[in-house]
Amino acid sequence: MYWIVLVVSFCSGDNGFDGTVMSSINSMKQYQHYFGMSSSGAKTGIVFGIFTIGSLCGVIPSAILPDKFGRRFTMFFGNAVLIVGALITGTAKTKGAFIGGRFLTGLGSATANAGAKSYLGEITPPQTRGLFLGFQNSFYYVGQLVATGMAVSTGRWSSEWSWRLPLFVQMVPALLNAVFVFFLPESPRWLHSRGKQEQARQILANLHSSTGDAKSPLVELEIEEIEEKIAIDGSDKRWWDFRSLFRTAADRYRAGMVILMGSFGQLSGNGMVTYFLPVLLKNAGILDQNKQLTLTFVNSVTSWIGALTGSAVVDRVGRRRILLISTSGLVVILAIVSGLLSTNDGNAARANAGISFIYLFMVVFSFGWTPMQGVYATECLAYEARAKGLAFYNLVAQASSCINTFGLPVALQKLGWKVYVIFLVWDVFEVVIVYIFAVETKGLTLEEIDEVFNQPNPRKYSVEHRFKFKANKNLPV
C-alpha cells in the first residue's frame, strides 16, 4: 500500500511544483528582463492565470477518462500532457510559447490529480483513508520544496538557465508516475463496475485483508457493499451531463460539500501566500532577491510539516473538527498580520513579526485544509458520480483560483496590506458555513457515507451518531 500511495502522490507533487515554480521564477530579475515582466500587475496575472485556465479545461478529460478507461490511465494521460507542456515552457523563446506551455501543464496537472484522488479514495481501507489521501495531497509541498529550493540556487545564476532549468525539472514527478502507474492494481470499484468482480475481490483481499484471503469476512462485507451501491453498468456514461450531481437532495448536499472544499480551499488566503510570497515579502520591506527566494523555500518546509501533521491526525480528530480548528486559527492569524503590516514604517522588528505570522498562517492552513482537500470531496461523492464530481471539484477550485491568479496581482499592487483584511472577513464566513453544514465522515466506508447523505439532515446525523467501521470492529480480517 505504501508503494501505491507514493506513486500516486507524484501527481500531487506535479501540482505543487507546477503551481509554485512561477512564484519563485516571478521574483527573478533574469526572467523579468527576458520577457519584459514585473513581479505584479496585469501581465503577471495572465502568466499565472493561464495555468488556472488550463486546469479549468482539465474538467473535460477528468469527467471522461476515469470512468471510460480507468483511474490509472487518467493519471498517465494527464502526466503525459504535463510533460509536453513543461518541454514547451522550458524552451520558450516568446511569451506566447511560454503561456501555451503553462496552459498544457495546468491541463495535465488537473487531469492527473483528479484520477489520483479517485484511485486512492477507492483503493485504501476506510480506517486509514484519511491518512493516505492526506499524505497524497500533502505531497504538493514536496513539489513546492523542490521548486523553491532549486530557485534559491539557480536564482544566483546570471543566465536564462536560472529560470529555465526549474521549468524542465517539473517533468520529473510526472515522469515517475507515468513510468510506474501501470504496475499498480486498478481501482477495485472501477473493475467491479466493468464486470470484473473476481479481480476486484482479489485486489481488496491483497490490500485490505491481513491474510490475503479473498473469502475473508472483511472482503465479503466490502464486496457486498460495493455490489449494493455500484451497478454493473458503472457510472453515467454521458460525460457532458452533470445533472446527476444535483438530482436528489442527497446529491445536492454532496455537491455542496464539493463546492465548499473547492472554493474555501483556494480562497482562505493560501493562494495569496503560495503564489505571491515574494511580493508580500517585498511589501514588508524585504527587498533582496536571494533572501526572498530563501524565505519562500522555508515557507514550503514549514507548510509541509503542517500538512503531514494534519494527515497523521485526521483519522483520529475527524473531518469537521480539523476544518473548524484550522479555519478559526486562520482568522486569528490574519487579524494579527493585518495589524503588524498595516504600517510600512521601516520597523524591522514589526516586519519580521508580520512575516513570521504569514509562515504560521500557512502551517495552520496546511494542517487542516491540505489533507482535507485530498480526502473530503472524494469521500462525499458516490461512486457513480465520483469522476464527474471530482471534475466539478476541479472546476470550482480553479474558478476560485482565478481570483487569486488574476485578481491578487492587481489587488496587492493597489491595496497592499488591506488584502489581509479582505481574507480575514472571508475566513470568518468560512467558519460559520463549515460549522453549519460540514458532514463528519471519519471511519466510514465509502458506501456507509452514502447512507449518511440520504438522511434528512446529514450534518446533524453524522455528528450525533458515533460511527465505527463495523468490519474492522466485529469481523476478522
C-alpha positions in Angstrom: 0.0 0.0 0.0 2.8 2.4 0.8 4.3 2.0 -2.7 0.9 2.6 -4.3 0.5 5.8 -2.2 3.9 7.0 -3.2 3.4 6.5 -6.9 0.0 8.2 -6.8 1.4 11.1 -4.8 3.7 12.1 -7.6 0.5 13.6 -9.2 0.2 15.9 -6.2 3.9 16.6 -6.5 3.2 17.7 -10.1 0.6 20.1 -8.9 2.8 21.5 -6.2 5.8 22.0 -8.4 3.8 23.5 -11.4 1.7 25.7 -9.2 4.7 27.1 -7.2 7.6 27.3 -9.6 6.2 30.5 -11.1 6.2 32.1 -7.7 10.0 31.8 -7.5 10.7 32.5 -11.1 8.4 35.6 -11.0 10.8 37.2 -8.5 13.9 36.6 -10.7 15.3 39.7 -12.5 16.6 37.3 -15.2 13.1 36.1 -16.1 11.6 39.6 -15.8 14.2 41.1 -18.1 13.9 38.3 -20.7 10.1 38.6 -21.2 9.7 42.3 -20.1 7.7 41.4 -17.0 7.3 42.7 -13.5 6.6 40.9 -10.2 3.0 42.0 -10.1 0.4 43.7 -12.3 -1.9 42.6 -15.2 0.7 40.9 -17.4 1.9 38.8 -14.5 -1.7 37.9 -13.7 -2.0 36.4 -17.2 1.1 34.3 -16.9 -0.1 32.9 -13.6 -3.8 32.7 -14.6 -3.2 30.7 -17.8 -2.2 27.7 -15.7 -5.5 28.1 -13.9 -7.3 28.3 -17.3 -5.6 25.0 -18.3 -6.7 23.4 -15.1 -10.3 24.5 -15.7 -10.1 22.9 -19.2 -9.0 19.7 -17.4 -12.6 19.3 -16.3 -13.4 17.6 -19.6 -10.8 14.8 -19.6 -11.3 14.4 -15.8 -15.0 13.7 -16.5 -14.4 11.3 -19.4 -11.3 9.3 -18.8 -11.6 7.9 -15.2 -14.9 6.1 -15.9 -14.2 5.1 -19.5 -10.5 4.0 -19.3 -9.8 3.7 -15.6 -8.1 5.7 -12.9 -4.6 4.6 -13.8 -4.9 5.7 -17.5 -6.2 9.1 -16.4 -3.1 9.7 -14.3 -0.9 8.6 -17.2 -2.6 10.8 -19.7 -2.5 13.9 -17.5 1.2 13.5 -16.8 2.0 12.9 -20.5 0.3 16.3 -21.3 2.1 17.9 -18.4 5.5 16.7 -19.7 4.8 18.2 -23.2 3.8 21.5 -21.5 7.0 21.5 -19.4 9.1 21.0 -22.6 7.4 23.9 -24.4 7.7 26.2 -21.4 11.3 25.4 -20.7 12.3 26.0 -24.3 10.1 29.0 -24.9 11.6 31.9 -26.8 8.5 34.0 -26.9 5.9 35.0 -24.3 3.2 33.2 -26.4 5.0 29.9 -26.3 5.6 30.3 -22.6 1.9 30.9 -22.0 1.0 28.0 -24.2 3.2 25.6 -22.2 1.8 26.9 -18.9 -1.7 26.1 -20.3 -0.7 22.5 -21.0 0.9 22.0 -17.6 -2.3 23.2 -16.0 -4.4 20.9 -18.1 -2.2 17.9 -17.4 -1.8 18.5 -13.7 -5.5 18.8 -13.1 -6.3 15.7 -15.1 -3.7 13.6 -13.3 -4.7 14.8 -9.9 -8.4 14.1 -10.5 -7.5 10.5 -11.4 -5.2 10.2 -8.4 -7.9 11.2 -5.9 -10.5 8.8 -7.3 -8.0 6.0 -7.4 -6.6 6.4 -3.9 -10.0 7.0 -2.3 -11.3 3.8 -3.8 -8.4 1.5 -3.1 -7.5 2.5 0.5 -9.2 0.9 3.6 -11.6 3.3 5.4 -9.7 3.3 8.7 -6.6 4.8 7.1 -8.1 6.6 4.1 -7.7 10.0 5.7 -4.0 9.4 6.4 -3.2 8.2 2.8 -5.3 10.7 1.0 -4.0 13.4 3.2 -0.4 12.3 2.6 -1.1 12.3 -1.2 -2.4 15.8 -1.1 0.4 16.9 1.2 2.9 15.7 -1.4 2.0 19.0 -3.0 4.6 20.5 -0.7 7.3 18.1 -1.9 6.9 19.5 -5.4 6.9 23.0 -3.9 10.0 22.3 -1.9 11.9 21.2 -5.0 10.7 24.2 -7.0 11.5 26.8 -4.4 14.8 25.1 -3.2 16.1 24.9 -6.8 15.2 28.5 -7.4 17.4 29.5 -4.4 20.4 28.0 -6.2 19.6 28.9 -9.8 18.4 32.4 -8.9 22.1 33.2 -8.4 22.9 32.4 -12.0 23.1 35.3 -14.4 22.0 33.4 -17.5 18.5 32.5 -18.6 19.0 28.9 -17.3 18.3 30.4 -13.8 14.6 30.2 -14.7 14.6 27.6 -17.5 16.1 24.7 -15.5 13.3 24.6 -12.8 10.7 24.5 -15.7 12.4 21.4 -17.1 12.6 19.7 -13.7 8.9 20.0 -13.2 8.7 16.9 -15.6 10.3 14.6 -13.0 7.3 13.7 -10.8 5.1 13.4 -13.9 7.6 11.1 -15.5 7.9 8.9 -12.4 4.1 8.5 -12.2 3.8 7.7 -15.9 6.5 5.1 -15.7 5.2 3.2 -12.7 1.4 3.8 -12.7 0.5 0.7 -14.7 2.4 -1.5 -12.3 -0.2 -0.6 -9.7 -3.5 -2.5 -9.3 -6.6 -0.8 -10.8 -9.4 0.5 -8.6 -11.5 -2.4 -7.4 -14.7 -0.4 -7.6 -13.9 0.5 -11.2 -13.2 -3.1 -12.0 -16.4 -4.2 -10.4 -18.4 -1.7 -12.5 -16.8 -3.3 -15.6 -18.0 -6.8 -14.6 -14.6 -7.9 -13.3 -15.8 -8.9 -9.8 -13.2 -11.6 -9.1 -10.3 -9.3 -10.0 -11.8 -6.6 -7.8 -12.2 -9.1 -4.9 -8.6 -10.3 -5.1 -7.3 -6.7 -5.1 -9.3 -5.9 -1.9 -8.0 -9.1 -0.3 -4.4 -8.2 -1.1 -4.7 -4.7 0.2 -7.3 -4.8 3.0 -7.0 -8.3 4.5 -4.0 -9.2 6.6 -4.2 -12.8 5.3 -4.8 -12.0 1.6 -7.9 -14.3 1.7 -10.4 -13.3 -0.9 -13.1 -15.1 1.1 -12.4 -13.4 4.4 -15.4 -11.8 6.2 -13.9 -8.3 5.7 -13.6 -8.7 2.0 -17.0 -10.3 1.7 -18.6 -7.4 3.5 -16.8 -4.8 1.3 -17.9 -6.7 -1.9 -21.5 -6.8 -0.6 -21.5 -3.1 0.0 -19.9 -2.4 -3.4 -22.5 -4.6 -5.1 -25.3 -2.9 -3.4 -24.1 0.6 -4.4 -22.5 0.1 -7.8 -24.4 -1.1 -10.8 -22.6 -3.4 -13.1 -23.0 -0.9 -16.0 -21.0 1.5 -13.9 -21.4 5.3 -13.8 -23.3 7.6 -16.1 -21.5 7.4 -19.4 -22.8 10.9 -20.6 -19.7 12.8 -19.6 -21.2 16.1 -20.6 -24.3 15.7 -18.3 -23.6 16.9 -14.8 -27.2 16.8 -13.7 -26.5 13.6 -11.7 -24.7 15.8 -9.2 -27.8 17.7 -8.4 -30.7 15.3 -9.0 -31.8 14.5 -5.4 -31.5 16.3 -2.1 -28.6 13.9 -1.1 -26.9 14.7 -4.4 -27.2 18.4 -3.9 -25.8 18.2 -0.4 -22.8 16.2 -1.7 -22.3 18.9 -4.4 -22.5 21.5 -1.7 -19.6 19.8 0.2 -17.6 19.7 -3.1 -18.2 23.4 -3.6 -17.3 24.1 0.0 -13.9 22.3 -0.4 -13.2 23.6 -3.9 -13.8 27.3 -3.1 -12.7 27.6 0.5 -9.6 25.5 -0.2 -8.4 28.2 -2.6 -9.8 31.4 -1.1 -8.8 31.2 2.6 -5.7 33.4 1.9 -3.4 30.5 1.0 -3.3 31.4 -2.7 -2.0 34.9 -1.7 1.0 33.3 0.1 1.6 30.4 -2.3 1.7 32.5 -5.5 2.9 35.8 -4.2 5.0 35.3 -1.1 8.0 37.2 -2.7 5.6 40.2 -3.3 4.4 40.0 0.3 8.0 40.0 1.5 8.8 43.0 -0.7 5.8 44.8 0.7 7.0 44.0 4.2 10.4 45.6 3.4 12.5 42.5 2.4 13.9 43.6 -1.0 16.9 41.3 -1.6 16.0 38.7 -4.3 18.1 35.9 -2.7 16.6 36.4 0.7 13.1 36.4 -0.9 13.8 33.0 -2.6 15.3 31.5 0.6 12.3 32.6 2.7 9.9 31.1 0.0 11.8 27.8 0.4 11.5 27.9 4.2 7.7 28.5 3.8 7.5 25.3 1.8 9.3 23.3 4.5 7.1 24.6 7.3 3.9 24.2 5.3 4.8 20.6 4.5 5.4 19.9 8.2 1.9 21.3 8.9 0.3 19.2 6.2 2.0 15.9 7.3 0.9 16.6 10.9 -2.7 17.1 9.8 -2.6 14.0 7.7 -1.4 11.9 10.6 -4.3 13.0 12.9 -7.2 13.5 10.5 -8.4 9.9 11.1 -8.5 10.5 14.8 -9.6 14.1 15.1 -12.3 13.9 12.5 -13.0 15.9 9.4 -15.3 18.6 10.8 -13.2 19.3 13.8 -9.9 19.7 11.9 -11.5 22.2 9.5 -13.1 24.2 12.3 -9.8 24.3 14.3 -7.6 25.3 11.4 -10.0 27.9 9.9 -10.6 29.6 13.2 -6.8 29.8 13.6 -6.5 31.5 10.2 -8.9 34.2 11.3 -6.8 35.0 14.4 -3.5 35.0 12.5 -4.9 37.2 9.7 -6.0 39.7 12.3 -2.5 39.8 13.8 -0.8 40.1 10.4 -3.1 42.9 9.4 -2.2 44.8 12.5 1.6 44.2 12.1 1.9 45.0 8.4 -0.6 47.9 8.2 2.2 50.4 8.6 5.3 50.2 6.5 7.5 52.4 8.6 10.7 50.6 8.2 10.5 48.9 11.6 12.4 45.7 11.1 11.0 44.0 14.2 7.4 44.7 13.1 8.1 43.4 9.5 9.8 40.3 10.8 7.0 39.6 13.2 4.4 40.0 10.3 6.4 37.6 8.1 6.6 35.1 10.9 2.8 35.1 11.3 2.4 34.7 7.5 4.5 31.5 7.8 2.4 30.4 10.8 -0.7 31.1 8.6 0.4 28.6 6.0 1.3 26.0 8.7 -2.2 26.2 10.2 -3.8 26.2 6.7 -1.7 23.2 5.7 -2.6 21.3 8.9 -6.3 21.5 8.2 -7.1 22.2 4.6 -4.3 20.4 2.7 -5.1 16.9 3.9 -8.9 17.6 3.7 -8.7 18.8 0.1 -7.4 15.3 -0.7 -9.9 13.4 1.5 -13.2 15.2 1.8 -14.6 15.6 -1.7 -13.5 12.1 -2.7 -15.3 10.7 0.4 -18.5 12.7 -0.1 -19.1 11.6 -3.7 -20.9 8.4 -4.6 -19.1 6.0 -7.0 -21.4 6.7 -10.0 -20.7 10.4 -9.7 -17.1 10.4 -8.4 -15.3 11.1 -11.6 -17.7 13.9 -12.6 -17.8 15.1 -9.1 -14.1 15.4 -8.8 -14.1 17.1 -12.2 -16.7 19.5 -10.9 -14.5 20.0 -7.8 -11.6 20.9 -10.0 -13.8 23.4 -11.9 -14.9 25.1 -8.6 -11.3 25.1 -7.3 -9.8 26.5 -10.4 -12.5 29.1 -10.9 -11.9 30.2 -7.3 -8.2 30.2 -8.0 -8.7 32.6 -10.9 -9.5 35.2 -8.3 -6.0 34.6 -6.8 -4.1 34.5 -10.1 -5.9 37.3 -11.9 -7.1 39.5 -9.1 -4.4 39.3 -6.5 -1.5 40.8 -8.5 -3.6 43.9 -9.1 -5.1 43.9 -5.5 -1.6 43.6 -3.9 -0.4 46.4 -6.1 -3.4 48.7 -5.4 -4.4 47.8 -1.8 -1.3 46.4 -0.2 -1.9 45.2 3.4 -5.7 45.7 3.1 -5.8 42.4 1.2 -5.3 40.6 4.5 -8.4 42.2 5.9 -10.5 41.0 3.0 -9.4 37.4 3.6 -9.9 37.9 7.3 -13.6 38.7 6.8 -14.0 35.8 4.3 -12.5 33.3 6.7 -15.0 34.2 9.4 -17.7 33.4 6.9 -16.0 30.0 6.2 -16.0 29.1 9.9 -19.8 29.7 10.1 -20.5 27.6 6.9 -18.3 24.7 8.0 -19.9 24.6 11.4 -23.5 24.6 10.0 -23.1 22.2 7.0 -19.9 20.1 7.1 -20.6 16.3 7.5 -18.4 14.0 9.6 -17.1 11.1 7.5 -14.4 9.7 9.8 -14.0 5.9 9.8 -16.8 5.1 7.3 -16.6 3.1 4.2 -17.5 4.9 1.0 -20.7 3.0 0.9 -21.6 3.9 4.6 -21.1 7.6 3.7 -23.8 7.2 1.1 -26.2 6.3 4.0 -25.3 9.5 5.9 -26.2 11.7 2.9 -29.5 10.0 2.5 -30.6 11.3 5.9 -32.8 14.5 6.1 -30.0 16.4 7.9 -26.7 14.7 7.0 -24.6 17.1 9.2 -26.7 16.5 12.3 -27.0 12.8 11.7 -23.2 12.4 11.3 -22.4 14.4 14.4 -25.0 12.6 16.6 -24.0 9.1 15.6 -20.6 7.8 16.6 -19.8 5.5 13.7 -17.4 2.7 13.9 -16.0 0.8 11.0 -18.1 -2.3 11.6 -16.0 -4.7 9.6 -12.8 -3.7 11.5 -14.6 -3.8 14.8 -16.6 -7.1 14.6 -15.0 -9.2 11.8 -11.7 -10.9 11.4 -9.5 -9.7 8.6 
